[in-house]
Amino acid sequence: MNATGSRRLLYLAIAGLILAIAAGGVWWYAKRRALAVPVATIERDVPVTVFGLGAVEAQVLARIGFEVPGTLIDLAADHGDRVAAGSVLARISSISQQARVARAEAAVLSAAAAAARADAQRERAEAQFTQKQATARRRRDLANRGVGSQEAAELAETEQELARVDLLVNRADAAVARAAQAEARANLETEQATLAKYTLRAPFDAVVIARAREVGSALNPGETVFTLVAPDSIWMQAFIDEGRAGDLALGQTGMVTLRSRPGRPVAAEIVRIGLEADRVTEERRVYLRCRACPTMPVVGEQAEVVIETSRLPRARLLPEQALHGFDGAAGTVWTIEDGKLARRHVRIAARLVDGRVAITDGLPEDVALVSQVGARFVVGRAARAVSVP
């Protein structure tokens, strides 16, 4: 081999050695150098909250109307009015019913007169029976002593029996007359009660949130005229993921933000927790009542609710995506131990609304908890902890 060929082989060998050294350097840099890994810091007084969407509802809401058909002739309330229980809200034409009431009143007077007449006839029959009874007793006494005739005594006794029967008939007539009088009174009360149905009254202290008909409208029985709500019964209904609803309890505080008042949450208190979850959405219903609402909320308005269920004195917060095999209660996390990556199984103390989980135990103080998992993570790989602002 000549000198030129030898030099060429030498150059190729040197180039190969350089490439090998460079490849080794790249491999070491990529595989063996200490990775800079973000870690979770210890935070104190961590609030544990759950989030829900819902709407403003009224526990006491009534859509009221007339029980009888008619034409609307008067409206005494309108949208937004506050009305007291028993106050008149509207009336429909009641001329025909007033006539029926007048006829029932006349029937009551007639029945009273008939009852009085029957009582008088009964009293007369009682007097006649008493008289016939005394006459029959006297004539029988005379006949027994031989002073009077036997025939006169028997005639007096017959008249006494007839008077007794007449008394029974008159007593029955008086009872019938009293029954007819009671029936007339009951019929009058029925007609008066029906007449009262031509006037619509507020069933409770309420706010009118809707008026559905105007004067002159022909109404069918049960057709809604007003929608009323009891202002003290306004509450917020929120739907909470049942996977996060386990720590909810009556009396807990929630911050309610109405869609019409963004950025201005109002403090509310849990007053009811539904005992039946929605089988489709897998959510539970929670009801909160405002502690000090600035104004009466609009029924049906959408609302966001954040409820604080507890506070953790100290915890390390970790994004859920940094856990492996997370089942809602525990999972596997990456840690830095003795300058190398390792894995540990930990239990979760709470899940937060921002997608993080809180770990309060299961990790020693000197073990760093990795908050962002990388694709090059391998157990035993050198790593160093860095804080993320």
PyMOL commands that set and color helices and strands:
alter all, ss='L'
color gray80, all
select helices_A, chain A and resi 3-32+95-145+150-196+231-233+242-244+320-322
alter helices_A, ss='H'
color red, helices_A
select strands_A, chain A and resi 35-40+42-58+61-64+70-75+82-83+88-92+199-201+206-211+218-219+226-229+234-241+253-258+266-273+283-290+302-319+330-337+340-347+350-351+356-359+368-370+383-386
alter strands_A, ss='S'
color yellow, strands_A
deselect
rebuild
show_as cartoon
